[in-house]
């Protein structure tokens, strides 16, 4: 017998998954837009086109259903979980597939589990289009194994359990986004300035020439090494980069953050940098400095060291 699914949210992710599988006819779908007079008809038309079962209210989607997929906007994820907790059947599996902080998912889990249901933290690790049901999913929570079996029955082909603690899957996604989304933001900051200065081709060619493919553990080890040794000099250089970008009028919000991070780590004054990424992380983590104090200390340290015969900063 085909398993019934309660699907909360029918935006890009929810509608893509429902259309990609052969379970649309067993999907009871609720989206908050059905409760709004101006969007109700368009949502009902979208449900009909996808062949799913329409639910005008959340209780209609959850009634008697023991597998729920939550795919809403990040700002609504906790409120939806708290609302579902008042309606969910005891023993049901609530799969929170939203991109939110682990703390948000832990709060949602408390609400769901207080209602006698089971909460599973799921991180969607790639765009749902074009991957659809082949999108990689990370699962964590006490009932992750049960949820994985149910999701595989729906056709999700790339699932992996990463632990029993709610928040572990979302931590992986959120922290990975520091790099992935950060690189996107840095890319925008870099190319906008390069274009404004009419040096875009030269900058891109220089990046191609200097970029050498390395595993991320090697790259992270090297980057922390450079910051521990040359952070203050790099911060001073990046201050000039800020001036450059602000002079072009293209914005320097990411670069100002780079100045602060380079300066804070350089200000630790580590004279003998240890071998290995873990050891370097340990050094930085054991010298956590409040942001304002770190900037003040770094500025003093920079004034002390600049011009003292330190070797010049190297890329």
N, C-alpha and C positions, 0 to 999 in steps of 0.2 A: 504494500500500500504506500502510495507516494506521501512523503512527510509534508505536513502543513508548515508553513513559515509565516511568521508575523514580521513584516518588513516596515520599519519606521524610517521614513525619509525616502522620497522618490526623485532626488536630484540626479546628478550625473552618475554617481556610484550605484545607488539603489536601482535606477532604471536600467543601467547597463548590465548589472548582474541578473536582474529578472529576465531581461530579454535574451541573455546569453545562455541561460540554462533551459532545461525542459520542464521546469517546475513552476512556471509563471501561473498556471491555473490553480496551483495550491498555495499561492502567495497572497496573504491578506495584507493589503498595503494601506498605510496611513501616512499622509503628509499634512503638516499644519496648514498648508495652503488650501486644503479642502474646507477648512473652517472659515475661510475668508470669502466673502461674497464676490469680490472682484477676481479671484483666482480659482474659485471652485470649479467652474465649468471646464477650464483649460486642464486642470488636474484630472478631472473625471475622464476627459477625452484622452489624456496620456495613459491613464490606467486601461481604458478600453483598447487602445492601440497596442499596448503591451500584453493584453490578455490576462491581467491580474485581477484579483478580487478587490473591489474598492471598499475602503473603510472610511466613513465620514468622520468618525471619531476614533481616538486611540483605543478605547475599550473594544471597538469592533475588530480591530486588528489583533488584539491579544486574547480575546475570548476563546478559551479552549485550546490555544496554541502553545506548544511546549518548546519551540525554537524561535527566538526573536533575534533579528539582525537590526542593529541601530546604525543608521548611516545618515546622520544629520550634519548641520554646520557645527563647527567646533564650539561656538558660543552657546549652542543649545544642547550640547551633549549631556551635561549634568542635569539640567532641568528636565529633559526627556526621560532620563533614567529615574529621576525622582517621581515623575508622573507615572511612569510605567510600574514603579514599585507598588502603587496603589491598586493596580489592575492585574498584575501578572499572576499566573497560576503557580502555586507552590511546586517546586521541583523543575520548573521550566529553566531552560538555558538562555541566558541573555548575553548575546555576543555584541560587545561594544567595539565597533569597527571604526570609531571616529578618531581623528588626529588631534589628540589633546594630551596635556601633561599627565604624567603618572599620578600626581596628586589628585587631579580631576577624576581619573579613573578609579582611584581608591575610594574617593568620596561616593562615586556612583555605585561602586561595589557594595559599600556599606548599606546603601538604600535598598538595593536589589536583594541582598542576602538577608536583610532584616525582614523582608517579606516572604522568606522561605524559598526563594528561587536561587539560581546559581549564576554567578557573573564570570565572564571570561573576557579578558583583555586581548584585543586583536589589533595588530598594527598592519595596515595595508602599505606595503613597502615599494610600490611603484604606481604610476598612473593607471587607472582602471581601463582607459582607452589608449591603445588597442588591446591590452593584455586580457581584459575581461576576466573569465574564470581562471586564467593562467597567471593572474597577478599573485606575486609572493605574499603570503600571510604569515605573520609570527603570532603565536598564541601563548598566553600565560594565564595561570589560575588553576585552582584545585581541580576543576572540571574540564581542563583544556583537552584532555584526551577524548572525552565524550564529545566535546564541541568539534574537535578535529574530524571525528568519524562522521558526524552529522553534516559538516561542511563538505567533506569529500563526497558524501551521498548526493549533495546538490551539484557536484561537478567541479568544485574548487580543487585544482590539481597540484598546487604548490603551497602546502601548509607545513609549518614546522613549529613544534612546541619548544619554547625557550626557558620554561621554568614554571613553578607552581605559584609564584607570587604575582598578584595583580599589580601592574605597573612596570613589570620587567619588559614586556613587549613594547609598551609605549615609550619606555626610557630609551630603548634602542633606536626607535624611529625619531624621537624628539632630538636626541643628542646627535644622531647622524645628520639631521637637518641643519645643525650648526655649520657643518662643512658644506653640504649640498646646496642649501639655500644661501649660505654665506658666500660661496663661490659665485652664485648667480648674481648676488648683489654687488660683489666686488667687480664682476665682469661689467655690469652696467656702469659702475663708477669709473672704471678704467677706460672703456671704449667711448663713453660720452666725452670725457676729457680729451682723449686722443683725437677724436674727430673734431672737437672744437679747436684744438691746437693745430689741426691739419697734419697730424703725424700718425694717423691710424695705421697705415700700412707698415710703417717702420716699427711701431710698437708691437703689432701682431707678429711681424717677422722676428723681432728680438725675442718675444716669448717662445716662438717655435724653436729658435736656436738654443735657448737656455733650458727648455723643458725636457727632462729625461724621465722616462717612465720608470717608476719604482713602486714596490709594494707600499701600502699606506703605513705599515709599522716602521719601515725604513724612513719614509718621508717624515713621519711624525718625530722620530728620534732625531733626525738631522735638524728639523725646524726648531725643536726645543733646545738643542745644542747651540744653535746660532743665537737664539734669544738669551740664553743664560750667559753666553760669552760676550755678545755684542748688542744686547738689548738697548742699552742707553744710547749708543751711537746710532742704532737703527731708529730709535725714537726721535732723535734730533733730525735725522734725515727725513723721517716721515712728517715732521713738523713743516719742513720745506715743501713736501708733497702737498700737504694741506693748503699751504699758501698758493701753490701752483693751481690746484683745482678751484679754490675759491676765487682766484684771479680770473679763471676762465668762466666762472659762474655756473659750473656744472654740478657743484655739491661735493662734500667731502665727509659725509656722515660715517661711512665705513672706515675711512682712513683715520679719522680722529679716534675711533675705537682702537685701531691698530697702534697708534701712538701710545695710548694709555696701557695697553697690554704689553707692548715691548718694554716700555719704561718700567712698569711694575716688576716684570721678571728680571730685567737687567739690573734693577736696584737691589736685588737679593745679594749681589756681590759674590757669587759663587766663583771661587778661584780655581777649584779642581772639579771640573764637570765629570760626573760619574758615567760609566759605560752603561748603555742599555736604556731603552725607553722607560721601563718600569722604574729604574733608579732615578731618572730625570724627573719623572712625574712625582716621585716621592719627595725630591728636593723642593720642587715648586709647591706641592701641596702642604708641606710642613712649614712653609713660610707664608701662609695666607695673611695678606695685609688688607685692612679695610681700604676701599677705593680711594678716598680722599687722602688718607695717611700714606698710601702707597704712592700716589702721585707726588705728594710733598717730599717723601723720602727719595723717590726716584730723581726729582729735580735737583735736590741737594747732592745726591750721589753723582749725577751727570756733571754738575759743575765741578765736582772734585776730580773726576776722572778724565774729562775731555782735555786733551793737551798734555796728558801725563806720560806720553810715550807708549800708550797702548798701541798694538798693531791696528792698522786700518780695518774697518769692517769689510768682510767679504761676503759675497752672496752665497 
